[in-house]
Amino acid sequence: MRVALAQLLPAWDEPGANLGAVDEAARRGAETGAELVVFPEQVLFGWDPRSSRGAEPVGGPLTQGLRAVARRHAIGIVGSIREAFEEGVRNTAIAVDGGGAVVAVYAKQHLFTPGGEEGCYAPGTGPAVFDLGGLRIGLAICYDLRFPGVFAAYRALGADAVLVPAAWPCARLRHWRLFLRARALDNRFFVAGASYAGGATPVETYCGGSLAADPEGDVLAEAGANTELLVVDLDPDAIASARAGPDPAGG
């Protein structure tokens, strides 16, 4: 299965402009033969732990915009919204298939407490999986990477890959690279993260580094700092081969 990681820097609080950038990246992803394109965390607004501006229920106008892009280019999309629900707002990733159907909704379980995210957002309550291109795929968001239990739960659900929309800053980029590889090795599946291209927002400074790791924890592909569409092939045979080997916890 071919996946494209769309590394870009969102225009701050401009969902219309950002939806246009999503459309262009989806078009380019489809041209590469990718079945799915993954966008960074809160790609339609820019990640802001203290703002719920533009929050909408799943199925609202921005969700419909993502669905329309998927249908237009016949490609799956992992995008995100600020999700309004009965108890507040969640930081939510939405997976849409190439026909425009919503196939998974995942709310970030571990909020970024050092940035005050818990003051504006409610945490998600569990995993979300969907099937595409012969693989079972799970979703996590940014800070979730620091919590191995999130990924172990996906292994228990039979996931072949976990995709991670993120806004991972320059200051901790070495941790991003380490965690993506470790979570892949721990669970013997693919882990791929799409983060922000180099630049600054009112919240953070970013340096790119979108990355896909294979079931042995090795780097399949890694982006530089600039805007980039990183294309990777996820081969299910690599999962079977890795799982036939020694347990990484056993040395």
C-alpha positions as a Python dict, from the first residue, in 0.01 Angstrom:
ca = {
    (1, 'M'): (0, 0, 0),
    (2, 'R'): (139, 340, -97),
    (3, 'V'): (98, 626, 153),
    (4, 'A'): (192, 993, 112),
    (5, 'L'): (287, 1207, 412),
    (6, 'A'): (205, 1570, 335),
    (7, 'Q'): (453, 1787, 525),
    (8, 'L'): (337, 2148, 514),
    (9, 'L'): (301, 2451, 740),
    (10, 'P'): (-63, 2560, 775),
    (11, 'A'): (-167, 2920, 730),
    (12, 'W'): (-260, 3038, 1078),
    (13, 'D'): (-636, 3030, 1143),
    (14, 'E'): (-719, 3022, 770),
    (15, 'P'): (-915, 2700, 713),
    (16, 'G'): (-1018, 2797, 360),
    (17, 'A'): (-659, 2848, 247),
    (18, 'N'): (-548, 2533, 425),
    (19, 'L'): (-822, 2328, 264),
    (20, 'G'): (-683, 2447, -69),
    (21, 'A'): (-337, 2322, 33),
    (22, 'V'): (-491, 1988, 133),
    (23, 'D'): (-656, 1966, -209),
    (24, 'E'): (-327, 2032, -389),
    (25, 'A'): (-137, 1775, -180),
    (26, 'A'): (-413, 1518, -236),
    (27, 'R'): (-391, 1579, -611),
    (28, 'R'): (-17, 1527, -606),
    (29, 'G'): (-51, 1220, -387),
    (30, 'A'): (-298, 1064, -627),
    (31, 'E'): (-55, 1125, -914),
    (32, 'T'): (209, 917, -732),
    (33, 'G'): (-32, 625, -703),
    (34, 'A'): (-78, 667, -328),
    (35, 'E'): (-400, 529, -182),
    (36, 'L'): (-388, 757, 122),
    (37, 'V'): (-241, 1096, 208),
    (38, 'V'): (-177, 1190, 572),
    (39, 'F'): (-175, 1552, 689),
    (40, 'P'): (-25, 1709, 1004),
    (41, 'E'): (-215, 1775, 1323),
    (42, 'Q'): (-484, 2044, 1293),
    (43, 'V'): (-383, 2113, 934),
    (44, 'L'): (-689, 2331, 873),
    (45, 'F'): (-606, 2586, 1145),
    (46, 'G'): (-256, 2533, 1279),
    (47, 'W'): (-213, 2359, 1612),
    (48, 'D'): (-307, 2592, 1896),
    (49, 'P'): (-361, 2428, 2238),
    (50, 'R'): (-561, 2727, 2362),
    (51, 'S'): (-801, 2789, 2074),
    (52, 'S'): (-1125, 2613, 1983),
    (53, 'R'): (-1209, 2857, 1703),
    (54, 'G'): (-1398, 2690, 1420),
    (55, 'A'): (-1490, 2379, 1620),
    (56, 'E'): (-1763, 2175, 1453),
    (57, 'P'): (-1924, 1833, 1493),
    (58, 'V'): (-1799, 1548, 1278),
    (59, 'G'): (-1995, 1593, 957),
    (60, 'G'): (-1974, 1975, 964),
    (61, 'P'): (-1851, 2199, 680),
    (62, 'L'): (-1480, 2126, 720),
    (63, 'T'): (-1541, 1754, 739),
    (64, 'Q'): (-1745, 1786, 421),
    (65, 'G'): (-1457, 1978, 264),
    (66, 'L'): (-1216, 1692, 340),
    (67, 'R'): (-1465, 1442, 200),
    (68, 'A'): (-1500, 1645, -120),
    (69, 'V'): (-1122, 1653, -168),
    (70, 'A'): (-1103, 1276, -125),
    (71, 'R'): (-1379, 1220, -382),
    (72, 'R'): (-1230, 1468, -628),
    (73, 'H'): (-893, 1292, -636),
    (74, 'A'): (-1013, 939, -551),
    (75, 'I'): (-765, 914, -263),
    (76, 'G'): (-801, 846, 107),
    (77, 'I'): (-724, 1130, 348),
    (78, 'V'): (-629, 1155, 713),
    (79, 'G'): (-712, 1513, 807),
    (80, 'S'): (-829, 1682, 1125),
    (81, 'I'): (-1083, 1915, 1279),
    (82, 'R'): (-1150, 2079, 1611),
    (83, 'E'): (-1440, 1858, 1702),
    (84, 'A'): (-1733, 2008, 1894),
    (85, 'F'): (-1926, 1748, 2093),
    (86, 'E'): (-2169, 1750, 2384),
    (87, 'E'): (-1897, 1784, 2649),
    (88, 'G'): (-1667, 2035, 2481),
    (89, 'V'): (-1403, 2023, 2207),
    (90, 'R'): (-1163, 1747, 2101),
    (91, 'N'): (-850, 1745, 1885),
    (92, 'T'): (-972, 1496, 1628),
    (93, 'A'): (-829, 1314, 1326),
    (94, 'I'): (-1068, 1198, 1056),
    (95, 'A'): (-994, 924, 803),
    (96, 'V'): (-1186, 942, 475),
    (97, 'D'): (-1166, 681, 200),
    (98, 'G'): (-1126, 754, -172),
    (99, 'G'): (-1502, 762, -216),
    (100, 'G'): (-1543, 1033, 47),
    (101, 'A'): (-1683, 814, 325),
    (102, 'V'): (-1566, 877, 683),
    (103, 'V'): (-1412, 546, 792),
    (104, 'A'): (-1254, 641, 1128),
    (105, 'V'): (-1269, 921, 1384),
    (106, 'Y'): (-998, 946, 1648),
    (107, 'A'): (-964, 1206, 1924),
    (108, 'K'): (-620, 1268, 2076),
    (109, 'Q'): (-603, 1071, 2400),
    (110, 'H'): (-302, 1236, 2561),
    (111, 'L'): (-326, 1615, 2560),
    (112, 'F'): (-9, 1823, 2565),
    (113, 'T'): (-20, 1938, 2926),
    (114, 'P'): (301, 2149, 2903),
    (115, 'G'): (120, 2364, 2643),
    (116, 'G'): (-206, 2383, 2838),
    (117, 'E'): (-403, 2178, 2584),
    (118, 'E'): (-613, 2019, 2857),
    (119, 'G'): (-754, 2362, 2942),
    (120, 'C'): (-927, 2389, 2604),
    (121, 'Y'): (-971, 2030, 2485),
    (122, 'A'): (-1117, 1708, 2620),
    (123, 'P'): (-921, 1384, 2574),
    (124, 'G'): (-1032, 1103, 2348),
    (125, 'T'): (-1136, 776, 2502),
    (126, 'G'): (-986, 505, 2284),
    (127, 'P'): (-841, 376, 1958),
    (128, 'A'): (-985, 390, 1607),
    (129, 'V'): (-900, 158, 1319),
    (130, 'F'): (-999, 129, 955),
    (131, 'D'): (-913, -102, 668),
    (132, 'L'): (-767, 28, 343),
    (133, 'G'): (-544, -119, 72),
    (134, 'G'): (-531, -457, 245),
    (135, 'L'): (-400, -311, 572),
    (136, 'R'): (-563, -241, 906),
    (137, 'I'): (-465, 110, 1011),
    (138, 'G'): (-479, 289, 1346),
    (139, 'L'): (-460, 659, 1429),
    (140, 'A'): (-269, 849, 1698),
    (141, 'I'): (-194, 1222, 1731),
    (142, 'C'): (139, 1386, 1819),
    (143, 'Y'): (189, 1363, 2200),
    (144, 'D'): (27, 1016, 2198),
    (145, 'L'): (364, 896, 2067),
    (146, 'R'): (508, 924, 2417),
    (147, 'F'): (264, 663, 2551),
    (148, 'P'): (345, 304, 2450),
    (149, 'G'): (5, 177, 2564),
    (150, 'V'): (-169, 362, 2280),
    (151, 'F'): (30, 159, 2027),
    (152, 'A'): (8, -170, 2217),
    (153, 'A'): (-371, -134, 2201),
    (154, 'Y'): (-348, -108, 1824),
    (155, 'R'): (-131, -419, 1806),
    (156, 'A'): (-401, -601, 2006),
    (157, 'L'): (-660, -484, 1751),
    (158, 'G'): (-459, -635, 1468),
    (159, 'A'): (-323, -310, 1324),
    (160, 'D'): (-61, -327, 1050),
    (161, 'A'): (23, 44, 1069),
    (162, 'V'): (-41, 349, 1285),
    (163, 'L'): (-49, 694, 1126),
    (164, 'V'): (41, 995, 1339),
    (165, 'P'): (-63, 1350, 1241),
    (166, 'A'): (157, 1583, 1446),
    (167, 'A'): (287, 1932, 1510),
    (168, 'W'): (625, 1832, 1652),
    (169, 'P'): (857, 2126, 1727),
    (170, 'C'): (1225, 2171, 1645),
    (171, 'A'): (1326, 2163, 2010),
    (172, 'R'): (1223, 1798, 2051),
    (173, 'L'): (1271, 1666, 1699),
    (174, 'R'): (1517, 1398, 1813),
    (175, 'H'): (1242, 1256, 2037),
    (176, 'W'): (1000, 1243, 1744),
    (177, 'R'): (1241, 1035, 1540),
    (178, 'L'): (1314, 806, 1834),
    (179, 'F'): (949, 749, 1929),
    (180, 'L'): (831, 674, 1575),
    (181, 'R'): (1099, 408, 1538),
    (182, 'A'): (1051, 266, 1888),
    (183, 'R'): (673, 231, 1856),
    (184, 'A'): (721, 53, 1523),
    (185, 'L'): (978, -189, 1668),
    (186, 'D'): (784, -247, 1992),
    (187, 'N'): (478, -364, 1802),
    (188, 'R'): (627, -491, 1477),
    (189, 'F'): (413, -274, 1253),
    (190, 'F'): (459, 38, 1043),
    (191, 'V'): (443, 380, 1211),
    (192, 'A'): (436, 693, 996),
    (193, 'G'): (412, 1052, 1114),
    (194, 'A'): (332, 1370, 920),
    (195, 'S'): (446, 1691, 1087),
    (196, 'Y'): (483, 2061, 1001),
    (197, 'A'): (727, 2194, 746),
    (198, 'G'): (991, 2436, 870),
    (199, 'G'): (864, 2770, 994),
    (200, 'A'): (703, 2941, 1290),
    (201, 'T'): (347, 2983, 1414),
    (202, 'P'): (236, 3196, 1711),
    (203, 'V'): (276, 2880, 1922),
    (204, 'E'): (593, 2699, 1806),
    (205, 'T'): (880, 2671, 1561),
    (206, 'Y'): (893, 2363, 1337),
    (207, 'C'): (1162, 2185, 1136),
    (208, 'G'): (982, 1914, 938),
    (209, 'G'): (1112, 1560, 985),
    (210, 'S'): (805, 1362, 876),
    (211, 'L'): (906, 997, 889),
    (212, 'A'): (795, 639, 826),
    (213, 'A'): (945, 348, 1020),
    (214, 'D'): (915, -19, 928),
    (215, 'P'): (832, -312, 1161),
    (216, 'E'): (1200, -352, 1249),
    (217, 'G'): (1219, 11, 1363),
    (218, 'D'): (1428, 114, 1064),
    (219, 'V'): (1359, 437, 874),
    (220, 'L'): (1179, 376, 545),
    (221, 'A'): (1177, 742, 444),
    (222, 'E'): (1237, 1076, 612),
    (223, 'A'): (1158, 1430, 503),
    (224, 'G'): (1384, 1732, 535),
    (225, 'A'): (1270, 2065, 670),
    (226, 'N'): (1083, 2204, 371),
    (227, 'T'): (734, 2149, 236),
    (228, 'E'): (738, 1796, 97),
    (229, 'L'): (521, 1505, -10),
    (230, 'L'): (697, 1198, 129),
    (231, 'V'): (578, 879, -44),
    (232, 'V'): (630, 535, 111),
    (233, 'D'): (520, 180, 31),
    (234, 'L'): (399, -30, 324),
    (235, 'D'): (458, -396, 242),
    (236, 'P'): (258, -638, 462),
    (237, 'D'): (524, -904, 403),
    (238, 'A'): (761, -693, 614),
    (239, 'I'): (524, -728, 910),
    (240, 'A'): (513, -1106, 883),
    (241, 'S'): (891, -1124, 851),
    (242, 'A'): (948, -901, 1155),
    (243, 'R'): (699, -1092, 1370),
    (244, 'A'): (865, -1422, 1281),
    (245, 'G'): (1188, -1295, 1436),
    (246, 'P'): (1287, -1257, 1802),
    (247, 'D'): (1071, -1047, 2030),
    (248, 'P'): (1244, -705, 2060),
    (249, 'A'): (1168, -705, 2434),
    (250, 'G'): (1379, -1019, 2465),
    (251, 'G'): (1698, -869, 2324),
}
